[in-house]
Amino acid sequence: FNNADVVTTITVLERRLTPCLPAADETTAFAVLKQPLDALKNEEIKGEIADTLVLRKQLVNDNLSIIVRQHGDIERLEELGLEWPALFADLEWLNDVAPHLVPTRDYFVINRGERRGWDPMFYPESGHGIEPQYLRPVLKTPRSITGLIASPDATAFCCSRHIGELAANGHLGALTWIRRFEQGVNKTGKPLAEVLARSGYHWYEMRDDTTADLVAFMNYDERIFIAKLRERSFVNQRLIRLTRRSQDVDTELCHALLNSILGIFYIEAMGFGRGLAALDLSSNKLSSGFRMLDPVVITAAQRQQILNDFAPLLTRRVLPALAEIDQADRIRFDSTVLAAYGLERYYDSIKRAFCNLYRIRRTVKQ
């Protein structure tokens, strides 16, 4: 519809004869109208499109794509972490790929970056006078991440000492900074010392232990990727952090696998389109649903080949997704990853599913 900047979804329900849970063979048709409504003739809508929807028949043509799924299949796809928007794509290939997948949370703690609520205090501008020991580099804004390797883009104020201890040690820069906000109020007039209070914290305290090895975005747009921090760093609430669970986690290999064609398919398939085509994700969704190719089952030689073919991607900007996946270095990398797992024959199917979901989400900007 031309008057809305969202993908329009219409749900048509059919009453069961008796109230009950859906049977495993009960079917749901997932239909995508591939043409604008005003570009279709009334007889097309009333004829083939309406008839096919009512009969729940599988169909793909220039006007319409319909995939009919049994309830048991829908449950299986949900167990693999996919959200319902993903069910509009052909996912038959996933049956054979699924045995090679593991939850990403097996290797990484996935959570939102540090959230404290008053940026002017916790992310000071230059000229603040705070002692260096209370300052930490932080990755604050998604806009500063243009490639697969990211670096901190701001400075955070992190002080866990009592104000009496600061005074006793002569740390007047940090003390003066805290005093500057002590009598301040937020935008609704409530005292900052009250609204920033948190159990076990000083009201002015932001800890720097929410460090990340990899970062994801909460609202992807055109570019779909997972960035690796040049060094493990503190990250802001605008980002989702992935922190390896142990020193044994092969972060470099995992970074590569998460950015493969299968990895970016999963990112797209776990979200849904918000206004203006933003992909809505959350740390909870990523933690519960994100799957990746198992990094521990391949040989040392396969690992090295994957990293060799991933290296050129690390040195350039990430392009909008449909252009990115057609780059020669990207095709070589994706082919190498899938070949390591014996899945190369599914490359076209995975790519097609990703592109279909991406295009559906992005139609509101066309």
Phi, psi and omega in degrees: 000136186288342185265014181219136179264041176225159173285125183276126178242127177249126179253124179248119183252148177238126182291132173286156181296324176225146179298128180192167173287153180295140175286157183300331182262006175294140188249150173230133179262127177254108188247140176239120174279118189267359178234149173300145181304319184285355176266353182261146176277151182304321182292332176290319180292315183285337184268257188302315185295308181296315182297318182292321178295316181296320182277351181053054179261140176293134184199142171220118172214193185292336183261332194210142170235125179232125174242124182260125183238139173280154183301322178299322178291321178298316178299319180296318179292323176296321178296335177275005174095003183275142174270164184301327176305332180289339186285357175278354179257159176286117185239023181301327181296337186293336177302319183276335181277328187307320181298344180267001186259149174226154175297133178299331180295344175296335184246339184225140165282126184244121183203169177286150175295176184297129179240124182232334167102353179215084188304321181303331179275315189272346177232075188293145173282172180298155180086015184283330179079011181284141178297145185303328183292348179254015179242139179227141172292143183218143170269110192257317190238133176302330183298336182279352182265108183250346182221187185284349175244130183238155178229156176305145182235007182203178179240137180247146175268115182231104182227118180255006182271149176291148182298330176294322178292322177299315180296317182295328181269000179072024179272072189285337178296309178295320181296315179297322180296317178295315180300330181299330183253355188300323180259009182284165178231159178274191186290345177257008176088006179274143181299135179299321181298339179270312185286338180267359179296138180215138182303128178084002181238153161288151183299335182262010190265132168230120182275154185252025183270359177272060181277161183225151169262320179233157177226144174239166180261152176274335180223085176291153176237254182279323185264131182239112180194165173247127181263147175255133178285137181303320170224148179308127188221163174286137182231153184275166182297343180287352183238160174255126183264143172240112184246122185300145185283335180203168178295342182283346181290128179278087187297321180298313180293316179299320177302317179295312183296321180292339179259006176289172180302326178288323178296315181286332172301315183296320178300313180296322187282347180266351183249186172216155185284124174269190175302144180060025170075011176292141178274117182274119177227167174215162178297327179295318178296315180296319182295319184276328190248335189298124177246153177218159173297137185295118185284349187263357187262355182264163183279166178299323180292319178295318177303312183295322179294321177299313181293324178298317182280343176278333186306316180299330180290335183286343187259004181228170176291148172280131182270165170308144197306314184293329174282322182300311186288351177259002176290144183300318181292326179291317179298318179298315180298310181299321179295321179295317180299309183294324179296326180298335181253007181070028185245015187299332181291348181263004184305308183297322181292318179295315180298317181296318179297316178300311183298321179297314180294319179298316181293321178301312180297323187273358184300333183292346178257005180270000000 
